[in-house]
């Protein structure tokens, strides 16, 4: 138990997740070519943002994002600025890169010190925009959004409702994918199921049987494992439970479709999932070092030695995956096919205006410009046609360099203009890019929790989730062995106050 807790203390800060926020291996690949230049890229961005006089009468908008400077960065940014100039916006873009593994820490330091920048890439699974509000790191942008010609056009009303707190809009949602059932699935090696004579799993028992059959028949040098994306709730398992659908937020809060709020770890649903993962761990199907700083879900998937991976991981083209894992035939499936389609949240990524910005109106104006045309969007997301990408028609494109990524769709994208690589899996487009009008919305889809009244307790509980809940969630510690101690620690952190405040706000939101 002590060894497990020691591993947890350094977890989640430096290992790579595949798609917790839409951040897939695509970003990892994009960072690789310029990894050695990350420090220079960061300092360059800071230097450029510190001298607006160089832009003459133009307003320099600094966009802060995770990653390292990409190849052709200067040419790509210049192309954007040339178009901004041609359109008479009076704006100039500067991109400031911060390596992903230190992004949140560096960002917190910049906000604390008052370092100036304008636009901030937010990943809701890592630190939601509401936390930035509580820390006074971002500012309201309601009047600027309402004055925009394009933002309200390309982003649906329900997303704006979810981006609003206390009557003010605080962030610009990235409407880059359909969130209904996006994470409620798993990615498998279809050719292995066919080779082993297995049907698509539908239940937890089916998954356990799948693990046994894979292990017995595997002919590789390494034993295959399950790759859990554990920084997000295991929503694919929820589909197998009788009480589904329901919403789990941050592995902390459970909310049923009647609006009843509970401590997630005190529910029977948590217990069922934890006991299932304990069976996986005891069976040897969960990597021993899953909570260590050196474990990478992406690198593990690239070996091909996996039974399944959480969520839809069909990023990149079929050709690219066959080069990575010879003979592979990836597919994404849902457990319990009869379960309802369910939309648990509105958006996963967004762009906010920093509290240190001296140009909040112009920052929103830049975002309006990005979403005003396909040409502007292409420049911001894919780069320069002929240099970094080729137009393949019918909203498809191909990369000149397969590893290249500029400002990825998951960061700042929008379905109105989004392109897919030629050769992308049809299933990926079906899951991520097709709206599901019949999906049932979470009762708290547009609810935004304001942690102000329980700020300390909420922060303490989120930290305690990592230390006390993850080991039980992943089966490293059995539910029977770890539950009482973990619950005691959560209560000491203030979970009861958080649940009470959550329930109060949900009741107010629902008009109860």
N, C-alpha and C positions, 0 to 999 in steps of 0.2 A: 504493500500500500504506500509506504513512504517513498519507495523507488518510483512508483507511478506518479505521485504528486510532485516529486522533484523534476520529473520529465515535463510535467505540465507547465511548470513555472516559466520555462523557456519556449513553450510551444506557441504557435500562431503568430509570432512576430517575424520569423525569418523563413518559414517554409512556404512553398508556392502552392496555391490552390488553383484548380483548373478553371472553375467558372463560378465561383461563389458570387461574383457580381457581374457575371458576364466576362470576367477576366480569364480567358482560356489560355491554352498554350500559345495562341496567336500572339499575345503580348510578350510572353517569354521569348518567343522566336524573334520578335521585333526588337527586343532589347539587346540581343546577342551581338549584332554587328558593331554596336557602338559602346559596348559595356566598358571598355577600357577608357572611354572618354567621358564617363559619367560625371566625374568631378569637374572636368573642364566645362562640360555642358551646363552644369548647375551654376558655376561661377559666371559663365558667359551670360546666362539668363538674368542673373542678378545685376550684372554690370549694365546690360542693356536697359533693364527696367529702371535703373537709377538715373538715366540721363534722357528725360523726355525732351530736353531742348534740342536733341539731335533730330527730332521729328518735325521741327519747325512748328507750324501751327496745328499739326495733327495731334490727336490724342492717342497716346500709346496705351493699348489694352494688353495687359500681361495675363496670359492664361497659364495657370499652374496645374500640372498634371503628373501622374506617376509614369515612370519609365525613364529611359535614357535617350539622349539625342539620336534621332534617326539619320540614316544616310540621306544626303541631299537636303538636309534640313534648311540650310540657308536659301537654297533655290526654291524650295516649297513655300517657305514663309514669304519670300520676296514675291512669288506669284500671287499669293493671297493679298499682299499689300498693294501690288499693282492693280488688282481687281477692285480692292477697296477704294483706291485712288480714282480709278476710272469711273466708279459709281458715285463719286463725289461724297463719300461718307465722312471724310475728315478724320478717319480712324487709321491706326496702324497696329498690327498684331505683333506681339512678342510672346514666344512660348518658353516657359520656364520648366525644365524637366527636373524631377527628383526621383532617384532610383526607388523602385517599388518597395523594396524591403525596408526602407527607412522613411517612406513617404509620410506616414501619419506622425511620426516623431518630429521630423523636420517641419512639417506643416504646423504642428502645435507650437514649436519654437518661434516660427515666423509670426504667428498670430499673437503670441505672448509679447514679443518684442516690438510689435507694431510695424513689421516690415511690409512695405507697400506691394500689393499685387491686386488684380481686379477680379478675375474669374477663377473659380475653384472647382476641380473635378471631384465629385463626391461619390463614394461607393457605399450604398446604404447598408450592405452586409458587414462592412468594417466599422464605419462610424456614420450614423444617420444624420440627416440635416438638422433634426431636432436637437441633437447633441451640440451642434455648432451654434444653434440659437441659444441654448442654455449657457454656453460659454461665451456668448456675444461675439462669435467668430464670423457670422454672416449678417447681412442687413435685409430688411424688407424691400421688396422691389415691385410692389403692387401697382403703383402709378405708372411705372415704366412698362410693365407687362401689358397693362390695359391700353397703353398708348401704342403698343406694337401692332403692326399690320399683319404679321405672319405667325407669331408665337401661338396665339389662340387658334389660328387656322389649322396648324399641323399637330397640335397637342390637345387631346380630348379633355372635355370639362372635368371628368372624374379624376384625371391626373392633377389638374389644377387644384381641385378640392383637397387632394391628398398633400399638395405642396403648400397648403395654407394653415397657418396657426394664429388663433386669436384674431381672425379677420384679415390677416396680411399674408400675401404670397411671399415665400422666402427662397424658392429655388425653381429652376427650370428643368422639368423632367425630361429625361432622354427616352422618348417614345420609340425605342429601337426594336422592341419585340413584344409579342403577345405574352403576358405574364400568366395567363390561365394554363395550368398544367405544365408550365415550362420546366419546373424542377421536380415534378411529380413522377419522374420516369428514371430508368436506368439504361446505360449503354452496355451492350454485350458484343461478344464475338459470335456473329450469326453462324459462321462456318464451323465453329466448335460445337454449338448446339446440334447442328445437323450431323456432324461427325459422331457425336456421342448419342444420337437418337433421342434428344431431349425436346419437349415442347416448351413453348414460352412459359416461364413461371408466372403463377397468378397469386400465390400465397406465400407466407413466410416459410411454410414447410417445403414448398416447391423450391425456394431459394436455398434452403439447407441441403436438399437433395442435389441441387445443381452443384453446390460446393463439393459434395462428396464425389459425384461423378467426375467432375473436372479433375479433382485431385487424383483419383484412381487411374484416370486415363491419360493424364498430362504427360507429354513426351519431351518437354523442355528440360533444361538444366535446373531451372528454379521452379519452386512450387508456386502455382497461381494463387493470387490473393484478391480479396474484395478491397476496392479503393473508395473509402468513405470521404465525402465532402462534408466534414463534421462541423464546420463553422456555421452551417445553416441547418435548420431542422430537417430530419429525414422524412420529407413529405411523401416520398414514394412509398414508404412503409405505411403511412397514415391511410392510404387508399385501401389497405387490407383490413382496417379496423371497423367494427360495427357502427361506431359513433361518427365516422367521417361523413361530411366534411367539417372541419374545425380549423382554427388558425392558431399557430404557435409563433410567437415573436421573440427572437433572440434567445431561444432555448430558456426563456424566463417566464413568459406569460402565455397561458392557454385561454382562448376565447371561443366558446361554442356559438352556434348560429342563433342562439337566443340572446346573446350578449352577456352571458355569465363568464366572469373572469376568475381564474384560479392560478395558483402557483403551478407551473408546468410540472415540476418534479413531484408534486403531490397527487397527480392524476394517475388513473389506471392506465391511460394511454402511454404515458411515459414509462411506466413499469413494464408494459408489454414489449415496447421497443427495446428497452434496456436488457430485458431477459433474452430477447432474440439475439442481440449483439453479443451477449455473454456466450451464447452457444457458438456464434461465429468465432469469437476469440479463443475459446477453449478448443475448438476444432482446428485452430491454427490458420484460420482464413483471414484474420486481421493482422497486418504487419506489426511485429513486435515494437518497432520504433515509430509507430504512427504519430505519437505525440512529441517526438524529439525534434530539435531544430533542424536536423539534417534530412528529415524525411520530406520527399516531394511527391505529391500525387501525380504531377505531370511527368516526372521522370519515371515513375513506376508504370504509368500507362504506356509510355514509349517502349518499355521492354516487351510489351505484349503479354506479359505474364499476369493476366488478371481474369477474374471470373465475371465481375461486373464493375462498372464505375457509376457512382451516383449521377443523376441528371443527364441531360442531353449533351453529349460530348462530341458531336459530329462536326466540330470545327474544321475548317479547311476542306479540301476536295478529296474525293475518293482516291484519286491518283496519288496525292501526297501521303495519305494514310497507308496505301499499299507500298509506298517506298519506305515508310517508317517501319511498318510491320509486314513483311512479305506474306502474301496469301490472306491477309485479314479481310473480313467482310463485316464492318461495323454496322450495328443497327441499334435503334433506341426503342424501348418497349415500355408499356405500362402494366403494373400489376393490377389485378381485379378490373378487368376491362369494362365491367358493368358499373363501376363507380362513376359518380358525376364528374363532369369537367368542373374545375374549381379555380377561381381567381383569388388567391390569398392576399395579394398586394398590388398596388397600382404601378409602381415603377421600382427599378433596381439601381438606377444610376441617375445622376442629375448634375446640374451646373449652377452654382450659387455665386453671389457677389460678396467678396470679402469685406469685412468691416474695416479693413485697412485701405480699401480703394478710395481714391479721390475722384473717381469718375463712374459712379454706379449707373447713372443714366446711359452713358456711352457704352458701358460694358453690356448692358441689356440690348442696346442698339446693335452691337456687334452680333449677338446671338440672333437677333431678328434678321440681320443680313445673311447669316449662314443659312437660315431656313427660308430665305426668300426665293431661292431658285436651285435647280439641279446643279447648275454650273458652280455656284458658290459652295454648295454642300460637297460636291466632288473635290473641289480644291482643299477644303478643310479636312475631309475624312480620308480621301484616297490619294491626294497629291496632284501631280501634273500628268495629264494624259500623255502617253508616249515616253515619259521619264520613269514613272513608277507604276503605271497601270495602262491597260488597253480596254477600250469600250467594246464589249462583245454583243451589244444590242439586247433589247428586252430586259433591261435592268440587270444585266449580267456584266461581269468584268473579269479580267485576268491580271495577275500581278506580273510585272517584269521580273521582280525578284520574289520568289515564293515566300521568303521569310519576312518580307517587308510589311510593316504596319505603321501608319501615320497616326492620326487621331481616331482611334478605332470607333466603329459604330457603337459598341457597348458603352463607350464613354460619353459620346455626344451625338449619337445617331438619331434618326427619325425614319419611320416606316414610309413616309411620303416619298423619300428620296433614296432610301437604302438600296444598295446593289448587293448581289450575291456573286461569289466567284463562279465562273463557269466550271462545271463539274462538281458543284456542291451537292451533298446528299439531298435527295428530294425530301426525305423525312425531316431533315434539319429545317428546311424552308417551311414545311408543313407545321412543325411545332413552334418555330420562332417567328415566322413571318405571316402566318394566316390568322386573321381574327377569328375568335370563337364566340359568336353572338349568343350561343345557348349556354355558355358557362355560367355557373352560379357564382355570384360575387360573395366574398367574405362580408359578414355583417359589419366589419370594421374596415372595409376597403378604403374608405375615405376618411377614416378617423386618424388623427395625429395626436399621439400622446405628448403632453407637455410635462416634462419631469421637474419643472421648477420647484414645486412644493416638496418634492422628495429627491432633490438632486443628489445629495450625498448617498442616500440609501440606494438609489438607482445605479449610480456609478459603482458602489460597493458590490451590489448584486451582479452586475455585469462582469466584474472582475472575478467574483466567486464562481460564476458559471464555468470559467476556464479552468479554475483550480479544482473545483469539487464535482461539477456536473459532467464535464467531458469524459473523465475516466469511467464513470458509470454508463454514460451514453454509449461509449465505444466498447463496453464489455471488459475493459481492462481490470475493472473492479466489479465484482458481482453486486447486483442490486441489494441482496440480503446483507452483504458485508459493508457496503458503503452508504446505504440510504440514510440511516439515522444520523451519522456524523455529518454527511453533506447537508441534510435538512437543518441540522442545528447551526451549521455555519451560515447557511442562507438566511435563517431567521435572525442570527446575530448581525448579518449584513443589512437587514431591514426589509426582507421580502414581503412581510405582512403589510407594512406601510405602503410599499409599492403597489401591491395587489389592491389594497383599499383605495388608493388614489386612482389607479387604473379603472377600477369599477365605477368610481364616482364620475370620472370623465366620460366613460363609455355610456353610463346612464344619461348623462347630460346630452351627449351626442345623439343618443337614440330617442331623447325626449321622454325618458321614463321619470 
